[in-house]
Amino acid sequence: YLNKVTIQDLQTQKVWHFLSSSWLSSDRGKGLTKKTLNAAKKNEIRSFRNIFQTRTSTGFRDQHIWVSIVDPPWRSPFTRAQRVSCCMSLLLCTMAINIAFWKIPKNQQSPVIVTIGSLEVTWEEIMVGVESGLLMFPINILIITIFRSIKPRFVQPKEKTHDMQGLKPIADTEEMVNLLCKSQRNKVPELEKKPESCDDLCSALDRVQGVIQLMQGLSESDPHWVYCSKFVMYFLHHLSMCLERLDESAFPTPEARQHILNTVHLLLKTSEMVFTSHMAYSPARVAKEKRKSSSCWLPWWFVFVGWFLLVSISVVSTYFTLMYGFAYGKEKSIQWVISLAMSLFQSIFIMQPLKVIGMAIFFAFLLKPVAVEDSEDVGLLLKGPPLSSPL
């Protein structure tokens, strides 16, 4: 089942949406295995039906705390372990609030709503369940919002210097030159052979220097040179860190190591100046990046704040549940279990679905374009190591 296809140009940030909502199968739908999709127009993307369906389907997988445990979005910073822990905390807190309500004297005149055998469900028990669910809602939203808004932490992988023997920087430089060769505008000749030594690394760096000199000699700029200079600058920064982490045994002589480091540092400084000069001709791009970075993300260490609140609420709720529970008899315990079931039923089948549907309607009326989260995910991916990003 193909819902939609979203294509984004990572240089211009332009996005195309292709809406399908049909099966590509020989035994389902119309029996078609091929389908031609046209790029959706703005009125199709911003239609109430499209936005409502998209927000509702993704909302139940991501924002419904109970349902999202089964199939959470793989790109969400809110992990399955955190979702399960939030559900446990929600259950314990609901138990504590419910049992605290039953400390209040019971209303003997409360009408009976449902009778199942010897079990009677009164209006008071239903109201306790509803009130408990409403009290739990803001606490639940607070913890979930913290976990959902934490910025992923990118950790630079450690280089294995004892067995790599300098091959990682050589392989990275080869990949860089091959990427630059793909565009004729860069005027980079292909490598005659696969680089295997420090001399081959110097030869490959000469080709990178040629690209930098070409960009440095241009008086005017366009998006190609802006992104090319940015990519070269990031690569040289990455290569410089890799070389500095290698010990001297990875090089033929200490002088060869120092010569390569000096060459890379010189090229890095030059590429920074070239990138700065080309960025001056691209004000639109700067505005886009500033607008994109305006999304609210919490620092990665806020995960400890979320876990602290979650554990604290769970411990306090367990304590009060045990303290009140030992003082109750059979009759009040049954009433407490009934109101607890009512609260959980309200949370799973009423409050959470209403939250998802309400958010979907809200964004649909505001005509917010679809796939905004996807674009933010791409932005996060691009902040990773330069060679592993699709830039």
Protein Blocks (a to p, Z undefined) as FASTA:
>chain_A
ZZbdcdddfklopacdddfkpacdfkgcjlpabdcdddddfklmmpmklmmmmmmmmmmm
mmmmklmmmmgcfkbmbdfklmmmmmmmmmmmmmmmmmmmmmpccdfkbccfbdghjbcc
dfklmmmmmmmmmmmmmmmmmmmmmmmmpccddddddddfklnnommmmmmmmmmmmmmm
mpmklopacdfbdcfbfklmmmmmmmmmmmmmmmmmpmbdcfklmmmmmmmmmmmmmmmm
mmmmpcfklpmblklmmmmmmmmmmmmmmmmmmmmmmmmmmmmlmmmmmmmmmpccddfk
lmmmmmmmmmmmmmmmmmmmmmmmmmpcfklmmmmmmmmmmmmmmmmmmmmmmmmmmmmm
mmmmnopaehklmmmmmmmmmmmcfklpmZZ
